[in-house]
């Protein structure tokens, strides 16, 4: 039997900046569902996009 790979779920919000999530440091905003995802999963705080335009940037991530 081949080794199993972990199941990963990648969630990307549309036009979401890091400073609009309470769990990532913004104390002036209320985002309970996103905060729960941050606490239970992994968040990336230092990433670079190969393309700043929405659809091509998403496609680049999809190709990884």
Phi and psi restraints in degrees (range 20) as a CNS / XPLOR table:
assign (resid 1 and name C) (resid 2 and name N)
       (resid 2 and name CA) (resid 2 and name C) 1.0 -68.1 20.0 2
assign (resid 2 and name N) (resid 2 and name CA)
       (resid 2 and name C) (resid 3 and name N) 1.0 151.5 20.0 2
assign (resid 2 and name C) (resid 3 and name N)
       (resid 3 and name CA) (resid 3 and name C) 1.0 -63.2 20.0 2
assign (resid 3 and name N) (resid 3 and name CA)
       (resid 3 and name C) (resid 4 and name N) 1.0 144.1 20.0 2
assign (resid 3 and name C) (resid 4 and name N)
       (resid 4 and name CA) (resid 4 and name C) 1.0 -88.0 20.0 2
assign (resid 4 and name N) (resid 4 and name CA)
       (resid 4 and name C) (resid 5 and name N) 1.0 145.6 20.0 2
assign (resid 4 and name C) (resid 5 and name N)
       (resid 5 and name CA) (resid 5 and name C) 1.0 -100.7 20.0 2
assign (resid 5 and name N) (resid 5 and name CA)
       (resid 5 and name C) (resid 6 and name N) 1.0 152.3 20.0 2
assign (resid 5 and name C) (resid 6 and name N)
       (resid 6 and name CA) (resid 6 and name C) 1.0 -68.2 20.0 2
assign (resid 6 and name N) (resid 6 and name CA)
       (resid 6 and name C) (resid 7 and name N) 1.0 149.9 20.0 2
assign (resid 6 and name C) (resid 7 and name N)
       (resid 7 and name CA) (resid 7 and name C) 1.0 -82.0 20.0 2
assign (resid 7 and name N) (resid 7 and name CA)
       (resid 7 and name C) (resid 8 and name N) 1.0 129.4 20.0 2
assign (resid 7 and name C) (resid 8 and name N)
       (resid 8 and name CA) (resid 8 and name C) 1.0 -123.4 20.0 2
assign (resid 8 and name N) (resid 8 and name CA)
       (resid 8 and name C) (resid 9 and name N) 1.0 139.0 20.0 2
assign (resid 8 and name C) (resid 9 and name N)
       (resid 9 and name CA) (resid 9 and name C) 1.0 -121.0 20.0 2
assign (resid 9 and name N) (resid 9 and name CA)
       (resid 9 and name C) (resid 10 and name N) 1.0 118.9 20.0 2
assign (resid 9 and name C) (resid 10 and name N)
       (resid 10 and name CA) (resid 10 and name C) 1.0 -103.4 20.0 2
assign (resid 10 and name N) (resid 10 and name CA)
       (resid 10 and name C) (resid 11 and name N) 1.0 117.9 20.0 2
assign (resid 10 and name C) (resid 11 and name N)
       (resid 11 and name CA) (resid 11 and name C) 1.0 -111.5 20.0 2
assign (resid 11 and name N) (resid 11 and name CA)
       (resid 11 and name C) (resid 12 and name N) 1.0 124.6 20.0 2
assign (resid 11 and name C) (resid 12 and name N)
       (resid 12 and name CA) (resid 12 and name C) 1.0 -127.8 20.0 2
assign (resid 12 and name N) (resid 12 and name CA)
       (resid 12 and name C) (resid 13 and name N) 1.0 123.5 20.0 2
assign (resid 12 and name C) (resid 13 and name N)
       (resid 13 and name CA) (resid 13 and name C) 1.0 -84.9 20.0 2
assign (resid 13 and name N) (resid 13 and name CA)
       (resid 13 and name C) (resid 14 and name N) 1.0 160.5 20.0 2
assign (resid 13 and name C) (resid 14 and name N)
       (resid 14 and name CA) (resid 14 and name C) 1.0 -87.1 20.0 2
assign (resid 14 and name N) (resid 14 and name CA)
       (resid 14 and name C) (resid 15 and name N) 1.0 121.7 20.0 2
assign (resid 14 and name C) (resid 15 and name N)
       (resid 15 and name CA) (resid 15 and name C) 1.0 57.4 20.0 2
assign (resid 15 and name N) (resid 15 and name CA)
       (resid 15 and name C) (resid 16 and name N) 1.0 42.6 20.0 2
assign (resid 15 and name C) (resid 16 and name N)
       (resid 16 and name CA) (resid 16 and name C) 1.0 -99.9 20.0 2
assign (resid 16 and name N) (resid 16 and name CA)
       (resid 16 and name C) (resid 17 and name N) 1.0 117.6 20.0 2
assign (resid 16 and name C) (resid 17 and name N)
       (resid 17 and name CA) (resid 17 and name C) 1.0 -88.3 20.0 2
assign (resid 17 and name N) (resid 17 and name CA)
       (resid 17 and name C) (resid 18 and name N) 1.0 153.4 20.0 2
assign (resid 17 and name C) (resid 18 and name N)
       (resid 18 and name CA) (resid 18 and name C) 1.0 -61.1 20.0 2
assign (resid 18 and name N) (resid 18 and name CA)
       (resid 18 and name C) (resid 19 and name N) 1.0 -31.3 20.0 2
assign (resid 18 and name C) (resid 19 and name N)
       (resid 19 and name CA) (resid 19 and name C) 1.0 -85.8 20.0 2
assign (resid 19 and name N) (resid 19 and name CA)
       (resid 19 and name C) (resid 20 and name N) 1.0 14.5 20.0 2
assign (resid 19 and name C) (resid 20 and name N)
       (resid 20 and name CA) (resid 20 and name C) 1.0 -111.2 20.0 2
assign (resid 20 and name N) (resid 20 and name CA)
       (resid 20 and name C) (resid 21 and name N) 1.0 22.2 20.0 2
assign (resid 20 and name C) (resid 21 and name N)
       (resid 21 and name CA) (resid 21 and name C) 1.0 -127.9 20.0 2
assign (resid 21 and name N) (resid 21 and name CA)
       (resid 21 and name C) (resid 22 and name N) 1.0 125.5 20.0 2
assign (resid 21 and name C) (resid 22 and name N)
       (resid 22 and name CA) (resid 22 and name C) 1.0 -60.2 20.0 2
assign (resid 22 and name N) (resid 22 and name CA)
       (resid 22 and name C) (resid 23 and name N) 1.0 -41.2 20.0 2
assign (resid 22 and name C) (resid 23 and name N)
       (resid 23 and name CA) (resid 23 and name C) 1.0 -66.0 20.0 2
assign (resid 23 and name N) (resid 23 and name CA)
       (resid 23 and name C) (resid 24 and name N) 1.0 -16.5 20.0 2
assign (resid 23 and name C) (resid 24 and name N)
       (resid 24 and name CA) (resid 24 and name C) 1.0 -102.0 20.0 2
assign (resid 24 and name N) (resid 24 and name CA)
       (resid 24 and name C) (resid 25 and name N) 1.0 16.2 20.0 2
assign (resid 24 and name C) (resid 25 and name N)
       (resid 25 and name CA) (resid 25 and name C) 1.0 118.2 20.0 2
assign (resid 25 and name N) (resid 25 and name CA)
       (resid 25 and name C) (resid 26 and name N) 1.0 -6.4 20.0 2
assign (resid 25 and name C) (resid 26 and name N)
       (resid 26 and name CA) (resid 26 and name C) 1.0 -91.5 20.0 2
assign (resid 26 and name N) (resid 26 and name CA)
       (resid 26 and name C) (resid 27 and name N) 1.0 108.9 20.0 2
assign (resid 26 and name C) (resid 27 and name N)
       (resid 27 and name CA) (resid 27 and name C) 1.0 -86.2 20.0 2
assign (resid 27 and name N) (resid 27 and name CA)
       (resid 27 and name C) (resid 28 and name N) 1.0 -2.2 20.0 2
assign (resid 27 and name C) (resid 28 and name N)
       (resid 28 and name CA) (resid 28 and name C) 1.0 -100.2 20.0 2
assign (resid 28 and name N) (resid 28 and name CA)
       (resid 28 and name C) (resid 29 and name N) 1.0 8.6 20.0 2
assign (resid 28 and name C) (resid 29 and name N)
       (resid 29 and name CA) (resid 29 and name C) 1.0 -132.0 20.0 2
assign (resid 29 and name N) (resid 29 and name CA)
       (resid 29 and name C) (resid 30 and name N) 1.0 152.7 20.0 2
assign (resid 29 and name C) (resid 30 and name N)
       (resid 30 and name CA) (resid 30 and name C) 1.0 -117.7 20.0 2
assign (resid 30 and name N) (resid 30 and name CA)
       (resid 30 and name C) (resid 31 and name N) 1.0 107.7 20.0 2
assign (resid 30 and name C) (resid 31 and name N)
       (resid 31 and name CA) (resid 31 and name C) 1.0 -133.8 20.0 2
assign (resid 31 and name N) (resid 31 and name CA)
       (resid 31 and name C) (resid 32 and name N) 1.0 71.0 20.0 2
assign (resid 31 and name C) (resid 32 and name N)
       (resid 32 and name CA) (resid 32 and name C) 1.0 -62.5 20.0 2
assign (resid 32 and name N) (resid 32 and name CA)
       (resid 32 and name C) (resid 33 and name N) 1.0 -39.0 20.0 2
assign (resid 32 and name C) (resid 33 and name N)
       (resid 33 and name CA) (resid 33 and name C) 1.0 -71.2 20.0 2
assign (resid 33 and name N) (resid 33 and name CA)
       (resid 33 and name C) (resid 34 and name N) 1.0 -42.9 20.0 2
assign (resid 33 and name C) (resid 34 and name N)
       (resid 34 and name CA) (resid 34 and name C) 1.0 -66.5 20.0 2
assign (resid 34 and name N) (resid 34 and name CA)
       (resid 34 and name C) (resid 35 and name N) 1.0 -36.6 20.0 2
assign (resid 34 and name C) (resid 35 and name N)
       (resid 35 and name CA) (resid 35 and name C) 1.0 -62.0 20.0 2
assign (resid 35 and name N) (resid 35 and name CA)
       (resid 35 and name C) (resid 36 and name N) 1.0 -40.2 20.0 2
assign (resid 35 and name C) (resid 36 and name N)
       (resid 36 and name CA) (resid 36 and name C) 1.0 -63.9 20.0 2
assign (resid 36 and name N) (resid 36 and name CA)
       (resid 36 and name C) (resid 37 and name N) 1.0 -41.8 20.0 2
assign (resid 36 and name C) (resid 37 and name N)
       (resid 37 and name CA) (resid 37 and name C) 1.0 -63.1 20.0 2
assign (resid 37 and name N) (resid 37 and name CA)
       (resid 37 and name C) (resid 38 and name N) 1.0 -40.1 20.0 2
assign (resid 37 and name C) (resid 38 and name N)
       (resid 38 and name CA) (resid 38 and name C) 1.0 -63.6 20.0 2
assign (resid 38 and name N) (resid 38 and name CA)
       (resid 38 and name C) (resid 39 and name N) 1.0 -43.3 20.0 2
assign (resid 38 and name C) (resid 39 and name N)
       (resid 39 and name CA) (resid 39 and name C) 1.0 -67.1 20.0 2
assign (resid 39 and name N) (resid 39 and name CA)
       (resid 39 and name C) (resid 40 and name N) 1.0 -36.4 20.0 2
assign (resid 39 and name C) (resid 40 and name N)
       (resid 40 and name CA) (resid 40 and name C) 1.0 -89.8 20.0 2
assign (resid 40 and name N) (resid 40 and name CA)
       (resid 40 and name C) (resid 41 and name N) 1.0 -16.0 20.0 2
assign (resid 40 and name C) (resid 41 and name N)
       (resid 41 and name CA) (resid 41 and name C) 1.0 -124.2 20.0 2
assign (resid 41 and name N) (resid 41 and name CA)
       (resid 41 and name C) (resid 42 and name N) 1.0 -144.9 20.0 2
assign (resid 41 and name C) (resid 42 and name N)
       (resid 42 and name CA) (resid 42 and name C) 1.0 -124.0 20.0 2
assign (resid 42 and name N) (resid 42 and name CA)
       (resid 42 and name C) (resid 43 and name N) 1.0 135.1 20.0 2
assign (resid 42 and name C) (resid 43 and name N)
       (resid 43 and name CA) (resid 43 and name C) 1.0 -121.9 20.0 2
assign (resid 43 and name N) (resid 43 and name CA)
       (resid 43 and name C) (resid 44 and name N) 1.0 146.8 20.0 2
assign (resid 43 and name C) (resid 44 and name N)
       (resid 44 and name CA) (resid 44 and name C) 1.0 -108.1 20.0 2
assign (resid 44 and name N) (resid 44 and name CA)
       (resid 44 and name C) (resid 45 and name N) 1.0 127.8 20.0 2
assign (resid 44 and name C) (resid 45 and name N)
       (resid 45 and name CA) (resid 45 and name C) 1.0 -108.6 20.0 2
assign (resid 45 and name N) (resid 45 and name CA)
       (resid 45 and name C) (resid 46 and name N) 1.0 -4.5 20.0 2
assign (resid 45 and name C) (resid 46 and name N)
       (resid 46 and name CA) (resid 46 and name C) 1.0 -142.7 20.0 2
assign (resid 46 and name N) (resid 46 and name CA)
       (resid 46 and name C) (resid 47 and name N) 1.0 84.3 20.0 2
assign (resid 46 and name C) (resid 47 and name N)
       (resid 47 and name CA) (resid 47 and name C) 1.0 -128.4 20.0 2
assign (resid 47 and name N) (resid 47 and name CA)
       (resid 47 and name C) (resid 48 and name N) 1.0 159.5 20.0 2
assign (resid 47 and name C) (resid 48 and name N)
       (resid 48 and name CA) (resid 48 and name C) 1.0 -127.1 20.0 2
assign (resid 48 and name N) (resid 48 and name CA)
       (resid 48 and name C) (resid 49 and name N) 1.0 139.1 20.0 2
assign (resid 48 and name C) (resid 49 and name N)
       (resid 49 and name CA) (resid 49 and name C) 1.0 -95.2 20.0 2
assign (resid 49 and name N) (resid 49 and name CA)
       (resid 49 and name C) (resid 50 and name N) 1.0 138.3 20.0 2
assign (resid 49 and name C) (resid 50 and name N)
       (resid 50 and name CA) (resid 50 and name C) 1.0 -75.2 20.0 2
assign (resid 50 and name N) (resid 50 and name CA)
       (resid 50 and name C) (resid 51 and name N) 1.0 -19.0 20.0 2
assign (resid 50 and name C) (resid 51 and name N)
       (resid 51 and name CA) (resid 51 and name C) 1.0 -147.7 20.0 2
assign (resid 51 and name N) (resid 51 and name CA)
       (resid 51 and name C) (resid 52 and name N) 1.0 126.0 20.0 2
assign (resid 51 and name C) (resid 52 and name N)
       (resid 52 and name CA) (resid 52 and name C) 1.0 -77.4 20.0 2
assign (resid 52 and name N) (resid 52 and name CA)
       (resid 52 and name C) (resid 53 and name N) 1.0 -3.4 20.0 2
assign (resid 52 and name C) (resid 53 and name N)
       (resid 53 and name CA) (resid 53 and name C) 1.0 -88.5 20.0 2
assign (resid 53 and name N) (resid 53 and name CA)
       (resid 53 and name C) (resid 54 and name N) 1.0 137.6 20.0 2
assign (resid 53 and name C) (resid 54 and name N)
       (resid 54 and name CA) (resid 54 and name C) 1.0 -50.9 20.0 2
assign (resid 54 and name N) (resid 54 and name CA)
       (resid 54 and name C) (resid 55 and name N) 1.0 -63.4 20.0 2
assign (resid 54 and name C) (resid 55 and name N)
       (resid 55 and name CA) (resid 55 and name C) 1.0 -65.8 20.0 2
assign (resid 55 and name N) (resid 55 and name CA)
       (resid 55 and name C) (resid 56 and name N) 1.0 -45.7 20.0 2
assign (resid 55 and name C) (resid 56 and name N)
       (resid 56 and name CA) (resid 56 and name C) 1.0 -62.0 20.0 2
assign (resid 56 and name N) (resid 56 and name CA)
       (resid 56 and name C) (resid 57 and name N) 1.0 -34.3 20.0 2
assign (resid 56 and name C) (resid 57 and name N)
       (resid 57 and name CA) (resid 57 and name C) 1.0 -65.0 20.0 2
assign (resid 57 and name N) (resid 57 and name CA)
       (resid 57 and name C) (resid 58 and name N) 1.0 -42.4 20.0 2
assign (resid 57 and name C) (resid 58 and name N)
       (resid 58 and name CA) (resid 58 and name C) 1.0 -64.9 20.0 2
assign (resid 58 and name N) (resid 58 and name CA)
       (resid 58 and name C) (resid 59 and name N) 1.0 -39.4 20.0 2
assign (resid 58 and name C) (resid 59 and name N)
       (resid 59 and name CA) (resid 59 and name C) 1.0 -63.5 20.0 2
assign (resid 59 and name N) (resid 59 and name CA)
       (resid 59 and name C) (resid 60 and name N) 1.0 -39.2 20.0 2
assign (resid 59 and name C) (resid 60 and name N)
       (resid 60 and name CA) (resid 60 and name C) 1.0 -60.0 20.0 2
assign (resid 60 and name N) (resid 60 and name CA)
       (resid 60 and name C) (resid 61 and name N) 1.0 -42.7 20.0 2
assign (resid 60 and name C) (resid 61 and name N)
       (resid 61 and name CA) (resid 61 and name C) 1.0 -65.9 20.0 2
assign (resid 61 and name N) (resid 61 and name CA)
       (resid 61 and name C) (resid 62 and name N) 1.0 -39.4 20.0 2
assign (resid 61 and name C) (resid 62 and name N)
       (resid 62 and name CA) (resid 62 and name C) 1.0 -62.2 20.0 2
assign (resid 62 and name N) (resid 62 and name CA)
       (resid 62 and name C) (resid 63 and name N) 1.0 -31.8 20.0 2
assign (resid 62 and name C) (resid 63 and name N)
       (resid 63 and name CA) (resid 63 and name C) 1.0 -78.9 20.0 2
assign (resid 63 and name N) (resid 63 and name CA)
       (resid 63 and name C) (resid 64 and name N) 1.0 -4.0 20.0 2
